[in-house]
């Protein structure tokens, strides 16, 4: 049994062997929270949805009911609306009933409109590849991550496991063209910084890396810091009482959010907050694809960069054009695949149905994270017994 702390302060025990699914509690009242565009009709206005996995801490809410962290929903919508960080969530399409829930509380409704002032038909960025990184306008709630220790023992940043580790890219290496076009190397620390820079890598347990992180089952977002299990919050955060927290983006496997959602990462060091923000954006854009591929006319915004100039092009395209550009002929190859020993290709994940993963991968030695052929280079580290995990008593949130 492995122990870690979630942001409520509870000890989360992660078993080596999964418990029976019958022990999994009901997760939520609503299956998902829907973010709506006010400029389109009710049949075609769902920008994206997020699963309700955040526990509602309220004496008036149903026992063990769930919603979604307000700030996470808001920033996701702002990114999709071409970095409209002045926008807000509302209960009505006119924006008159602005959501009053504090940003670090949980939204309990099933649907919210994202409002951009003075622009009811605001453009939407159709894909991660079309998104311009907001270099000088990053939300202040995204804290700077502390520097890595000179000598840092390798361990999974989520589970603290010290073995069977991969060095995972935060911004996937398959996104090198986006990385270069947006000048993201400026945040690197190497002699010749690029997408393989250490500041764009983190240690993950191998199964979490290849089966869930690569499939965008979760991301990292800032949420309020809590004292660690010993009551010390002095090192829990580096900016405005916010700390990076694992946020689960899929709920069709109930055990996964039960085990991992809301685990805080006070020990996260040596990575760039800009890369964490870009990772969050890519996870969100995957969920925007149904809105773009619905064969409806949409206003979109695309970042175009060439030798002559850089600009965000705003245009209105018909549904067929959008479908051909972002969906047609990509369904089969949208998910990376790996070859079984018998030669049959099986999808690594059905979650990655996004144009950003349109390459068809069929070689058993392809590194999905690195986006290149050849034997995957796995770096592992056998833990020193002196650095073992301290096990703590089981909490009400643990799984047995």
N, C-alpha and C positions, 0 to 999 in steps of 0.2 A: 504494500500500500504506500503511495506517494502522497505527501501533503503539500499544499500551497494555500495561500490566503486570497479570498475574493474581496471585493471592495466594500462589503458589509462588515468585514472584520472576521467573518466566519472561516474556520479551517475547512478547506475543501480537500477531501481525501480522494485521490485518483487511484483506483485499483489497477493492479497489473492485469487481472482478468476482469472483463466487464461483468457487472451484475446482471441478473435476469431482467428483461425489459418490463416484466410485470411489476417491478418495484419502482418504475418511473412515474412520477406524479403528473397530473394534468398540468400542462405548461401555461395555458393562456385562455383568456376569454375570447379574444379575436385571434384568428389565425395569423393575420398580418395587418400592418398599418399601411394605408395607401396614400401616396402623395399625388395630388391632382393638379392639373394645369387649368387655370381659370379661363383660358382662351379657346377651349374646345368643348364640345358637347359631352354629355354624361357617358355616352357609349365609347368615347375615344379619348378620355382626358387623364388616364392613369399614367403618370410619369414613371413611377416605379413603386415598388412595395418593399417593406422590410418585415421580417418575422417578429412577432411579439415575444421577446425573450427576456426583457428586463422586469425584474420583480417589483411590484408596486408596494412601497412601504407606506401604507395608509390604513388607519383603523376603520375607515369607511369602505375600503375596497374589499371585494370577495377574497376569501382565504386563498393564498398562493396564486393570485391572478397576476397577469403580466401585461406589459405594454412595450414602448420603445423610448429610450433616452432622448429627450427633446433636442438637445444640442446636436446629437448624432444625426437625427432626421433633418434638422435645419441645415447643417453644413452640407450634407449630401445633396439636398435640393439646391442650395446656392451654387455648388459646383456644376450641377447639371444645367443650370440656367446661365451658363457662361460666366461663372464666378461672380454672381450677383449677391455679394456679401451684405448688401443693404436690404435684401428681401426678408420676408417673414412668413410664418405660417398663420393661417386663418381658418375659421370654421365655415366661411361663406366665400363664394367666388369674387365678391366685390371687395373683400378684405376688411370689411367693417368690424367683423367679430374676430379681432386679433387674438391669438392664443395667449392666455395669461399664465399658463403653467411655467414656473421657473425653468431656466434652461437646463439645469442639472436634475430636474425631476422627470418623471415618466409620463409620457402621453398615453392616455387610456382610450382615446377614441379610435374608430376604425378608419377614418379618412380626414385629410386636411388639405386645404389648398395652399400652394406656395405662391405668394404674391410678390411681384416686382412693381414698385410704385411707378405709375404713369406708363405702364407697358403691359396691358392685359394679354397681348399676344407675343410675349417675349420669346426670343429664339432659344432653342435647346441644342446643346452640343450632342451630336449623335453618337459619338464613340470616344474612347480614350485617346485614340490616335489623332482625333480632331481637337482635342482639348489643349488650351494654352495654360501652362503652369503659372500661377499667380506669384511671381517672384517677390514682388514688393507689397503684396496684399494678403499674406498668409494670415488666417484667423489667429488672433492673439492667444486663444485658448489652447493652441497646440504648443506644448512646452518644449523647450530645448532639452535634449538628452545629455546627461553627464558624460564626461570623457571616460574612455575605457581605462582601466588600471594598466600599469606598465606590464605587469604579469597577471594575466587573467585566466583562471582555469576554465576550460570549455565545459559548458553545460547547456541544456535546453533552456531557453529563456522563459518557457511556459511551465514545464514540469520540474525543472532543475535536474533532470536525469543527466548523468555524466557519461553515458555510453550510447552507442548506436546513433551518432549525430551526423547531421548534414549542415553545411554552411550555405544557407538559403539566401537568394537574392530578395531584397525588399521590392525594388522595382525590377521585375523579371528581365533577364538578359535578352529575352525575345523582344523586348521593347527598346532595343538599342536605338532604332531610328527615331522614336519619340524622344528618348533621352537626349540624343545629340541635337535634334531639332529645337528642343527647348533649353539647351544650354545647361543641363543639369549637372555637368561635371564641375561646375563652380562650387558645389557643396562637398566635393571629394577632398580627401586629405593626402592622397598618395602623391608621389613624385610626378606622375602623369595620370591624373585622376580620370576614371572612366566608370562604366557601369559595374565593373568587377571590383571596384574599390571596397576596402574593408568596411567603410562607413555605410555601404549599401548591402551589407551581409549580416546575418545573425544566425546563431546556432539554434537548430530545432531538432528534436527527436525525429528520426528518419520517417517513421510512419506518419507523424503530423505534417512533415514537410511534403511528402510525395502524395499523400492521400487527401489532405484537407487544406493545407496552406496553398499549394499549387492550384487547387480547385476553388479557391476563394470561399471556403466555408466560414472563414473568420477573417477579421482584420484587427487593427489596433487603433483605438480612439482615446482621447483624453476624457476622463471622468474624475469626479472629486476623489481626492486621496483620503485614505483612512489610516489610522494608526496600524502598525504591523502587529503581529500576534503578541509581541512583548510590550505593546503600548507606546512604542517609539515611532513618531511620524516625522522625525527631523530629517530623515534621508528619503522620505517617500516621494518627494516631488522636487522639481527644480523651478517651477513657474506657476504662480497663482493657484496653489492648492489643487492642481490637476496632475493626474498621473496616467500614463498609458495603460490601457485596460483591454483585455481580449474581448471583442464583441463578435458574437456568433451571427452569421448571416444566413444560415439555413436551419430549418426546424423540422425537416422531414425525417431526421434521425434524432429522436427525442433525447437519447442518452448523451449525445454530443454536447448540446447546450447545458444539460444538467451537470456534466463533468467540468466543462471548460469556460462557460460564459461568465464574464465579469471577473475573471482572475486578473489581479493587478500585477504589474511588472516593475516594482521599485528597483530591481536589480538590472533593468535594461540600461546598457551603457554602450557608448562608442558607435552609435548610428545617428544619421541625420534626420531631424524632424521633417525636413522637406521630402525625403524619400518615403517616410511613413505616411505623409499626407498624399503623395502621389499613389501609393499603394491603396489607400482608402478610396481615392477617386476611381481607380481602375475597378475595384470591387463594385462600386456604385454603377459605373457605366455598363457593366455586364447586365445589370438589372433594368437598364433603360431600353434595351434592345426591343422588347415587345412594343413599346411606344413608337419607336422609329420604324419598325417593320410591319406596322398595322395596315399598310396601304392607304394611309390617310395623308392629305396635304399637311405639311408641317413647315414652320419657320425654324431654320437651323443656323448655327454659328460654327464655323470651322476655322481653326488656326492654320494659316498658310505661310510657310517660310521658304524662301529661296535666296539666291545670291543677291538679288536686287532689293528685296524688302520683306518685312514680316508684317502680317496683318490678320485680323479676324474678319473673315468674310461672312456676312449675314445674307441669307437668301431664303426664298420660299420654294420648296420643291414638291412636286406631286408625289402621291403615294407609291406609284409604280417605280419612279426613279429612285426613291429612297429604298424600296425593297430590293431593286436590282443592285444598288450600290452597297447596301449593308447586310443583305440577307440571302439573295438568290444564289443558289449553287454552293452555299457554305454550310448547310446543315450537317452533311455527312462529315466534313472535315473540321468542324468547329471545335471539337474536343481532341486534344492530343491523345494518341493511342499508343499502347505498347504491345509488343508481340509476345504471345504465350510461347512456351517451349515447343508446343506442337505447331506453331506457325500462325495461329489465329490471332487477329488483332482484336483487342478489347479496349473500350474507352477507359481512360484513367478517371474521367469524371464527365457526367452529363451536364454539369453546372457551367462549364466553360463554353457555352454556345454564344460566342461573341466574335466579331470580326477580328479582334485582336489576336485570336487564337486560330486563325484560318489555315495555318499550315497543317498539312496532313502528315502525321508522324507515324511511321510504321516500323521503325528499327528498334530492336530491344535495347540497344545501347544509347538511345537518345536521352540526353539530359533535358527534361521538360523545362526545368528552371533556367538552364543555360541556353536552351534553344539551339543546340549544336549536336552534331553527330560525334560518335566516339564513345569509348568506355567512360561511364560517369565516374568522376573522381570523387570519392567519398572520403572525407576527413573524419576520423574517429579519434576519440580520446578516452582512454581508460582511466576512470577516476581514482584519485588518491583516497585511501580509506579515511584519511583525516578530513576529507572534504565531503563526507557522506551527508545525506539529508537527515535532519532531525525529525523523527516522527512524533506527531502530537495526538492528543485524544480526539476521538471522533466527534464532530459537531452535528447539529441537526441537518446540515446541508450535505453531509457526506453520503456516499453510496456504499452500501454493504452487500 
